[in-house]
Amino acid sequence: MIARDVYDNGLCLLTESMPDVRSVSLGVWLTRGSRHEGGAASGMAHFAEHMVFKGTTTRTAEDIAQEVDSMGGQLDAFTAKECTSYYVKVLDEHLPRAVDLLADLLLRPAFRADDIDREKKVILEEIKMVEDMPDDLVHELFTSSFWPDHPLGRSILGSPASVGGITGAALRAFFEQSYTAGNLVVAVAGNLEHAAVRDLIGAAFGGLPAAAGPADETPPAASPSVLFRGKEIEQSHLCLGTQGYAQAHEDRYSSYVLNTVLGGSMSSRLFQNIREKRGLAYAVSSGLESYRDVGILTIYAGCDAAAVPEVVDLVVAELRDLRDRPLAAGELQRAKDHLKGNLVLGLESTANRMSQLARSEIYFGRQIDQAEHLEHLDAVTAADVQRVAADLFSNGGFAATVVGPVGGAAPTTGQLDMG
């Protein structure tokens, strides 16, 4: 059973009771991410997420670690482009302690100057790590080229210059403007009673200020282009992509099926034709990223530099085929069953249930239950998938980025022609 409360300061609480488990997953979700930073503050949201774990006015970083270990729990966080999430999973008996710990982290971070200086070094190493991981780097470069001069195109980590320029005053100002009750959603799933959780959260977070600072959410304009970055590596890493759908788009379920057929599963066309039948790549897949107002569909492959033209031609052939011919009944049903199975199995986890609660609230303002998801997936037809393919796979809409051995090459614009 799902319950929802909104406190006087605007803080939203969602709970889902799962009486057959012994765990509880608690998440505090901030509806601010790297998209909501100014250009000079690139990386600030991610930096703030790191810094809350460095200690509060009442706990040191070691105290935080010992508290989690003493509960046998799991504590973590992540920063995304439109949200930041802090979450903990514990035995149901430890929920009050978990609430107290998360509230301390988010209401009373210390932001000590020496911790800020040390963490800058850590994040600069994280940025270097991406440079040394070409499969991650190619996606970063692709997005920054596809959405130039827009926050959605920038790296969540920021740049060495922007991270190096973060000051304690700027960090605290960002935190105070962003971490307000109106920007937070608390989601809890597991063996719980809603009334008891409501009291715990109200006592812990009731003092948060209500006001939420303004956020610029101007949608990006796509600028498809072809980019090559030479590196001293053995393999070329290829990313092709085009504009996709926003989170709440009416054709999102059809696009999920399309992506699954294209490269989202082991039986997908790209995996079978490029890896299994031709042995051109070890890793090949497609994926969807959706935001409030825009989305992106990307295709990734890691292959020998000399094989890049052939791989691109095979990908484009599959895109054209999905656009020009309806799916066979068996292929359509297999994709739908794959998505339905992943959904149902995933929601057996308290952490996934908690995440689903928060994301539904943030993007839809209501709860979309499992039955509704399954109903929408079942309703997708071959004609729907073909129509979405025709909409997304348009001429001039595709971009490409390659990170590969020095002297290699990217696809030509002619190769990306959808015909």
C-alpha positions as CSV (number, residue, x, y, z in Angstrom):
1,M,0.0,0.0,0.0
2,I,1.3,3.4,-1.0
3,A,0.7,6.5,1.2
4,R,1.5,10.2,0.6
5,D,1.8,13.2,2.9
6,V,2.9,16.8,2.4
7,Y,4.1,18.7,5.5
8,D,3.4,22.3,6.1
9,N,6.8,23.3,4.8
10,G,6.2,21.6,1.5
11,L,8.2,18.4,2.1
12,C,6.7,15.4,0.4
13,L,6.7,12.0,2.0
14,L,5.8,8.7,0.2
15,T,5.8,5.3,1.8
16,E,5.0,1.8,0.5
17,S,4.4,-1.0,3.0
18,M,6.0,-4.4,2.1
19,P,5.2,-6.5,5.2
20,D,6.8,-9.7,4.0
21,V,10.4,-8.3,4.1
22,R,12.6,-7.3,7.1
23,S,14.4,-4.4,5.4
24,V,13.5,-0.7,4.9
25,S,15.0,1.5,2.2
26,L,14.9,5.3,2.9
27,G,15.7,7.9,0.2
28,V,15.8,11.6,0.3
29,W,15.6,12.9,-3.2
30,L,16.5,16.5,-4.2
31,T,14.9,17.8,-7.4
32,R,18.1,19.5,-8.3
33,G,21.1,18.2,-10.2
34,S,23.8,19.3,-12.5
35,R,21.2,20.8,-14.9
36,H,20.4,23.4,-12.3
37,E,23.9,24.8,-11.9
38,G,25.2,28.0,-13.5
39,G,28.0,27.5,-16.0
40,A,30.7,28.7,-13.6
41,A,29.4,26.4,-10.9
42,S,29.6,23.2,-13.1
43,G,30.1,20.2,-10.8
44,M,28.7,22.0,-7.7
45,A,25.8,19.6,-7.2
46,H,28.1,16.6,-7.3
47,F,30.6,18.3,-5.0
48,A,27.9,19.0,-2.5
49,E,26.8,15.4,-2.5
50,H,30.4,14.3,-1.7
51,M,30.8,16.8,1.0
52,V,27.9,15.9,3.2
53,F,29.7,12.6,3.9
54,K,32.7,14.4,5.2
55,G,31.1,15.2,8.5
56,T,28.4,17.2,10.2
57,T,28.4,19.5,13.1
58,T,27.8,16.5,15.3
59,R,29.4,13.6,13.5
60,T,32.8,13.0,11.9
61,A,33.1,11.0,8.6
62,E,34.3,8.1,10.7
63,D,31.3,8.4,13.0
64,I,29.0,8.2,9.9
65,A,30.8,5.1,8.7
66,Q,30.6,3.4,12.1
67,E,26.9,4.3,12.5
68,V,26.0,2.6,9.2
69,D,28.2,-0.4,10.0
70,S,26.6,-0.8,13.5
71,M,23.2,-1.1,11.7
72,G,24.5,-3.6,9.1
73,G,23.2,-1.0,6.6
74,Q,24.1,0.4,3.3
75,L,24.4,4.1,2.8
76,D,25.1,5.8,-0.6
77,A,24.2,8.7,-2.8
78,F,24.4,9.8,-6.5
79,T,24.1,13.0,-8.4
80,A,22.2,12.9,-11.8
81,K,21.4,15.7,-14.2
82,E,17.9,16.5,-12.7
83,C,18.1,15.1,-9.2
84,T,20.4,14.1,-6.3
85,S,19.6,11.1,-4.1
86,Y,20.8,10.0,-0.6
87,Y,19.6,6.6,0.4
88,V,20.1,4.0,3.2
89,K,18.9,0.4,3.5
90,V,18.6,-1.1,7.0
91,L,16.7,-3.6,9.0
92,D,13.3,-2.3,9.9
93,E,14.2,-2.0,13.6
94,H,16.9,0.5,12.7
95,L,14.7,2.9,10.7
96,P,14.7,5.6,13.4
97,R,18.5,5.6,13.5
98,A,18.6,5.8,9.7
99,V,16.3,8.8,9.6
100,D,18.4,10.6,12.3
101,L,21.6,9.9,10.3
102,L,20.2,11.1,6.9
103,A,18.7,14.2,8.6
104,D,22.0,15.0,10.2
105,L,23.9,14.7,6.8
106,L,21.4,16.9,5.0
107,L,20.6,19.5,7.6
108,R,23.9,20.0,9.4
109,P,26.9,19.4,7.0
110,A,30.1,20.9,8.4
111,F,31.7,21.9,5.0
112,R,35.1,22.4,6.7
113,A,37.7,24.2,4.6
114,D,40.3,21.4,4.9
115,D,37.7,18.8,3.8
116,I,36.7,20.9,0.8
117,D,40.4,21.2,-0.3
118,R,40.9,17.4,0.1
119,E,37.7,16.6,-1.8
120,K,38.7,18.8,-4.7
121,K,41.7,16.5,-5.2
122,V,39.4,13.4,-5.0
123,I,37.0,14.7,-7.7
124,L,39.8,15.9,-9.9
125,E,41.1,12.3,-9.8
126,E,37.5,11.1,-10.7
127,I,37.6,13.4,-13.7
128,K,40.9,11.9,-14.8
129,M,39.5,8.5,-14.3
130,V,36.8,9.2,-17.0
131,E,39.5,10.2,-19.4
132,D,41.1,6.8,-18.8
133,M,37.8,5.0,-19.4
134,P,37.1,5.5,-23.1
135,D,33.7,3.8,-23.0
136,D,32.6,6.5,-20.5
137,L,34.5,9.3,-22.2
138,V,32.8,8.7,-25.6
139,H,29.4,9.2,-24.0
140,E,30.5,12.4,-22.2
141,L,31.9,13.8,-25.4
142,F,28.9,12.8,-27.4
143,T,26.5,14.5,-25.1
144,S,28.5,17.7,-24.8
145,S,28.7,17.8,-28.6
146,F,25.0,17.0,-29.1
147,W,23.7,19.6,-26.6
148,P,26.5,22.2,-26.7
149,D,26.4,25.2,-24.3
150,H,23.6,23.6,-22.3
151,P,23.7,22.2,-18.7
152,L,22.4,18.8,-19.9
153,G,25.4,18.6,-22.2
154,R,27.9,19.2,-19.4
155,S,29.6,16.5,-17.3
156,I,28.0,16.0,-13.9
157,L,31.5,16.0,-12.4
158,G,32.3,19.5,-13.8
159,S,35.6,20.5,-15.2
160,P,39.0,20.8,-13.5
161,A,38.7,24.6,-13.7
162,S,35.1,24.7,-12.2
163,V,35.9,22.2,-9.5
164,G,39.1,24.0,-8.6
165,G,37.2,27.2,-8.3
166,I,34.7,26.0,-5.7
167,T,34.8,27.9,-2.5
168,G,33.3,27.2,0.9
169,A,31.0,30.2,0.6
170,A,29.8,29.2,-2.9
171,L,29.2,25.6,-1.7
172,R,27.1,26.7,1.3
173,A,25.1,29.2,-0.8
174,F,24.3,26.5,-3.3
175,F,23.3,24.1,-0.5
176,E,21.1,26.6,1.3
177,Q,19.3,27.6,-1.9
178,S,18.8,24.1,-3.2
179,Y,18.3,21.9,-0.1
180,T,14.9,23.3,0.9
181,A,11.7,21.4,1.8
182,G,10.0,22.4,-1.5
183,N,12.8,20.7,-3.4
184,L,12.8,17.4,-1.4
185,V,10.9,14.2,-1.7
186,V,11.3,11.5,1.0
187,A,10.5,8.0,-0.2
188,V,10.5,4.9,2.1
189,A,9.7,1.3,1.2
190,G,9.8,-1.9,3.2
191,N,8.4,-3.3,6.5
192,L,6.9,-0.1,7.9
193,E,3.8,1.7,9.3
194,H,3.1,5.0,7.5
195,A,2.0,6.9,10.6
196,A,5.2,6.0,12.4
197,V,7.4,7.0,9.5
198,R,5.4,10.3,9.1
199,D,6.2,11.2,12.7
200,L,9.9,10.3,12.3
201,I,10.3,12.4,9.1
202,G,8.2,15.3,10.5
203,A,10.4,15.5,13.6
204,A,13.6,15.2,11.7
205,F,12.9,17.5,8.7
206,G,10.1,19.7,9.9
207,G,12.5,22.6,10.5
208,L,13.6,22.8,6.9
209,P,12.8,26.1,5.2
210,A,10.0,25.9,2.6
211,A,11.2,28.2,-0.1
212,A,12.7,26.7,-3.2
213,G,15.1,28.8,-5.3
214,P,14.2,29.3,-9.0
215,A,15.7,26.9,-11.5
216,D,16.3,27.4,-15.2
217,E,15.0,24.5,-17.2
218,T,15.2,25.8,-20.7
219,P,15.3,22.8,-23.0
220,P,18.5,22.2,-25.1
221,A,18.6,22.5,-28.9
222,A,20.2,19.5,-30.5
223,S,23.2,20.1,-32.8
224,P,24.0,16.8,-34.5
225,S,27.7,16.6,-35.6
226,V,30.5,14.1,-36.0
227,L,33.4,14.2,-33.6
228,F,36.7,12.2,-33.3
229,R,39.0,12.1,-30.3
230,G,42.4,10.3,-30.8
231,K,43.8,8.5,-27.8
232,E,46.6,5.9,-27.4
233,I,44.3,3.0,-26.9
234,E,43.8,-0.3,-28.7
235,Q,40.1,-0.1,-29.6
236,S,37.7,2.4,-31.0
237,H,34.7,3.4,-29.0
238,L,31.7,4.5,-31.0
239,C,28.6,6.4,-29.9
240,L,25.8,7.2,-32.3
241,G,22.6,9.0,-31.2
242,T,19.6,11.1,-31.8
243,Q,17.0,13.0,-30.0
244,G,14.6,10.9,-27.9
245,Y,11.5,11.4,-25.7
246,A,11.0,13.2,-22.5
247,Q,10.0,11.3,-19.3
248,A,6.3,11.8,-19.7
249,H,6.0,11.5,-23.4
250,E,2.9,9.6,-24.6
251,D,5.0,7.3,-26.8
252,R,7.5,6.4,-24.1
253,Y,6.4,2.8,-23.7
254,S,6.7,2.3,-27.5
255,S,10.2,3.8,-27.3
256,Y,11.1,1.3,-24.5
257,V,10.1,-1.6,-26.8
258,L,11.9,-0.1,-29.7
259,N,15.1,0.3,-27.7
260,T,14.9,-3.3,-26.4
261,V,14.5,-4.6,-30.0
262,L,17.4,-2.5,-31.2
263,G,20.1,-3.0,-28.6
264,G,18.6,-3.3,-25.1
265,S,18.9,-7.0,-24.6
266,M,20.9,-10.1,-25.5
267,S,18.5,-11.1,-28.2
268,S,18.4,-7.5,-29.7
269,R,19.3,-6.9,-33.3
270,L,22.5,-5.1,-32.7
271,F,23.8,-7.7,-30.2
272,Q,23.0,-10.6,-32.5
273,N,24.1,-9.1,-35.8
274,I,27.2,-7.2,-34.7
275,R,28.6,-9.4,-31.9
276,E,27.2,-12.9,-32.3
277,K,27.0,-13.2,-36.1
278,R,30.0,-11.1,-37.2
279,G,32.2,-10.9,-34.1
280,L,32.9,-7.2,-34.7
281,A,32.4,-6.1,-31.1
282,Y,32.4,-7.5,-27.6
283,A,30.2,-4.7,-26.2
284,V,27.3,-3.3,-28.3
285,S,24.1,-1.9,-27.0
286,S,21.5,0.9,-27.2
287,G,20.1,3.0,-24.4
288,L,17.6,5.8,-23.5
289,E,18.0,8.8,-21.3
290,S,14.9,10.8,-20.5
291,Y,14.6,14.2,-18.8
292,R,11.7,16.5,-18.0
293,D,11.5,18.0,-21.5
294,V,13.9,16.1,-23.8
295,G,15.5,12.7,-24.2
296,I,18.3,11.0,-26.1
297,L,18.7,7.6,-27.7
298,T,22.3,6.4,-28.0
299,I,24.0,3.3,-29.5
300,Y,27.4,2.2,-28.3
301,A,30.0,-0.2,-29.7
302,G,33.6,-1.0,-28.9
303,C,35.4,-2.4,-31.9
304,D,38.6,-2.5,-33.9
305,A,39.4,0.9,-35.5
306,A,39.2,-0.6,-39.0
307,A,35.8,-2.0,-38.3
308,V,34.1,1.3,-37.5
309,P,32.7,1.9,-41.0
310,E,31.2,-1.6,-41.1
311,V,29.7,-1.3,-37.7
312,V,28.2,2.1,-38.5
313,D,26.7,0.7,-41.7
314,L,25.2,-2.2,-39.8
315,V,23.7,0.1,-37.2
316,V,22.2,2.4,-39.8
317,A,20.7,-0.6,-41.7
318,E,19.0,-1.7,-38.5
319,L,17.6,1.7,-37.9
320,R,16.2,1.9,-41.4
321,D,14.7,-1.5,-41.1
322,L,12.9,-0.7,-37.8
323,R,11.5,2.5,-39.5
324,D,10.5,0.8,-42.8
325,R,9.2,-2.6,-41.7
326,P,6.8,-3.6,-38.9
327,L,8.2,-6.0,-36.2
328,A,7.2,-9.6,-36.4
329,A,4.8,-10.7,-33.8
330,G,7.3,-12.9,-32.0
331,E,10.0,-10.2,-31.8
332,L,7.5,-7.7,-30.5
333,Q,6.2,-10.0,-27.8
334,R,9.7,-11.0,-26.7
335,A,10.7,-7.4,-26.2
336,K,7.6,-6.7,-24.2
337,D,8.1,-9.8,-22.1
338,H,11.7,-8.8,-21.4
339,L,10.6,-5.3,-20.2
340,K,7.8,-6.7,-18.1
341,G,10.0,-9.3,-16.5
342,N,12.7,-6.7,-15.6
343,L,10.0,-4.4,-14.1
344,V,8.4,-7.0,-12.0
345,L,11.6,-8.6,-10.7
346,G,13.1,-5.2,-10.0
347,L,10.2,-4.2,-7.8
348,E,10.8,-7.1,-5.5
349,S,13.6,-5.0,-4.0
350,T,12.8,-2.4,-1.3
351,A,15.5,-0.1,-2.8
352,N,13.9,-0.2,-6.3
353,R,10.4,0.4,-4.8
354,M,11.7,3.4,-3.0
355,S,13.3,4.7,-6.1
356,Q,10.1,4.1,-8.1
357,L,8.1,6.1,-5.5
358,A,10.4,9.1,-5.8
359,R,10.7,9.1,-9.5
360,S,7.0,8.9,-10.1
361,E,6.4,11.8,-7.8
362,I,9.2,13.9,-9.3
363,Y,8.3,13.3,-13.0
364,F,4.5,12.6,-12.9
365,G,3.2,14.1,-9.7
366,R,1.4,10.8,-9.0
367,Q,2.1,7.2,-8.4
368,I,2.2,4.9,-11.4
369,D,1.8,1.4,-10.1
370,Q,3.1,-1.9,-11.6
371,A,-0.3,-2.8,-13.1
372,E,-0.4,0.5,-15.1
373,H,3.1,0.0,-16.4
374,L,2.3,-3.5,-17.5
375,E,-1.0,-2.4,-19.1
376,H,0.8,0.3,-21.2
377,L,3.5,-2.2,-22.3
378,D,0.9,-4.8,-23.3
379,A,-0.8,-2.1,-25.4
380,V,2.2,-1.4,-27.6
381,T,1.7,-2.6,-31.2
382,A,4.1,-3.2,-34.1
383,A,2.6,-0.1,-35.7
384,D,3.4,2.0,-32.6
385,V,7.1,0.9,-32.7
386,Q,7.4,1.6,-36.4
387,R,5.8,5.0,-36.0
388,V,8.2,5.9,-33.2
389,A,11.1,4.7,-35.3
390,A,10.0,6.9,-38.2
391,D,9.7,9.9,-35.8
392,L,13.2,9.4,-34.1
393,F,15.2,8.0,-37.0
394,S,14.9,11.0,-39.3
395,N,17.5,12.2,-41.8
396,G,19.9,14.8,-40.4
397,G,19.1,13.8,-36.8
398,F,22.0,11.5,-36.0
399,A,25.3,12.4,-34.5
400,A,28.4,10.3,-33.9
401,T,31.4,10.4,-31.6
402,V,34.5,8.1,-31.8
403,V,37.3,7.8,-29.2
404,G,39.9,5.7,-30.8
405,P,43.6,5.1,-31.7
406,V,45.4,8.2,-33.0
407,G,45.1,8.2,-36.8
408,G,41.7,6.6,-36.8
409,A,38.5,8.2,-38.1
410,A,34.9,8.9,-37.4
411,P,31.9,8.0,-39.6
412,T,31.2,10.3,-42.5
413,T,27.9,12.3,-42.5
414,G,26.9,10.3,-45.5
415,Q,27.1,7.1,-43.5
416,L,24.6,8.6,-41.0
417,D,22.1,9.4,-43.8
418,M,18.8,7.7,-42.9
419,G,17.6,7.8,-46.6
